[in-house]
Amino acid sequence: DIDEVVAEVLPDEKVAAVKRFQAEGHIVAMAGDGINDAPALRSADIGIALGSGTEVAKEASDIILKNNSFSVIVSAIEEGRRVLDNLKKIVAYLLATGFSEIFVFAGALIVGVPIPLLPTQILWTNILEEGFMNFAFAFEPKEEGIMKRDPSASSMKNILTPNLKRLIILIALVTGIFLTLFYFFLLSFDLPIEEIRTFMFIALSIDSIFFAFSIKNLHKPIWKIKIFSNKYLLASLSISILMLIAALTLPPLQKLLSLTPPSISEFVLILVLGLFNLSVIEFVKYLIFERKKQVI
C-alpha cells in the first residue's frame, strides 16, 4: 500500500515517482496541467491533462478532462468494465452454443446415423434464432458491484478467462450430451427423419433462447436476474420466437427448411426438456461463479 504523500516536487522528481511505482508493478496514472508536467505525463501509463491546462500537457497525455472533473474517469472505467463483461457474455454464448451443436453432429457421424439438422436448418438457427440474441448482449446494463472488482485480477485483463473457459466447456458438454441423447432417443422410435429433425430444430432454438437469459448475469441465478433490464434482448427474444413459429407454421418456410408442423403436446414436451437443460446450466453457473463468488 502507498503511505507517502509528496507535494511541490520538481518535474524530474515526478518522473522518478512514476518510474518507481511502475517498477513495483503498478499501473500509474499521472494528472497535470502545466508545461513542467509533460515529462511525467508522457512517462506514466495513463497521462491525464486538465481541460484548462496547457497545450503541451494535453499533447503529452492520453486523456483530457474537458470539464476538469475526475468523475468522468470513474464513469469511463465503469463503462469499460461493462463493455468487457458484455464481450465475455457474447463470446460465451457463441462458443457454448456452437460447440454443443458440433458435439451433436459429431455423435451422429461417429455412430453412423443421419445428421440431426440440414444445412438450411443450421443457418436458420444460427443466424435468425441465435444471431439476434447474441447482438443484444452489447446493450446489457452493468452488473451490481462492478466497481468493487480488483483491477489487477486476470479476469479484468482477458476476455477468455479460466472461469469463462470452464463455463463454455461445461455448458457445451452438458447441452451437447443432452441433445445427443435426445436425438438417439427419437431415432429409436423409427420416426420419419423429417419429423426427428423438426424436433431437433425446435430443441436447439429453445435451448439457445433459454441460455441467453441465463447468461445475462453469471453471478446470480436466473430467478434473481432483472429479465426486463435489456429491451434489446426482449426484442430479440420476440423476433426469435416469431421466426421459430413462422418456420413451423408457414408452408413456404416448412418446405424450405424441410420441417413438419409439430403438435401442441410435442412442442410442450420439448419446452419442458429445454427447461430441464436450463436448470442444469444454472447449476453449472452456480458451481463456477456463484458458489465461490468468482468474477467472469
Salt bridges, closest charged atoms under 4 A:
GLU4 OE1 - ARG20 NH1 3.26
GLU24 OE2 - ARG20 NE 3.62
GLU24 OE1 - HIS26 NE2 3.65
ASP37 OD1 - LYS14 NZ 2.27
GLU55 OE2 - LYS58 NZ 3.72
GLU79 OE2 - ARG82 NH2 2.70
ASP85 OD1 - ARG149 NH1 2.90
GLU140 OE2 - LYS216 NZ 2.46
GLU143 OE2 - LYS89 NZ 2.96
GLU143 OE1 - ARG149 NH2 3.42
GLU143 OE1 - HIS219 ND1 2.60
GLU144 OE2 - LYS220 NZ 3.22
GLU282 OE2 - LYS285 NZ 3.07
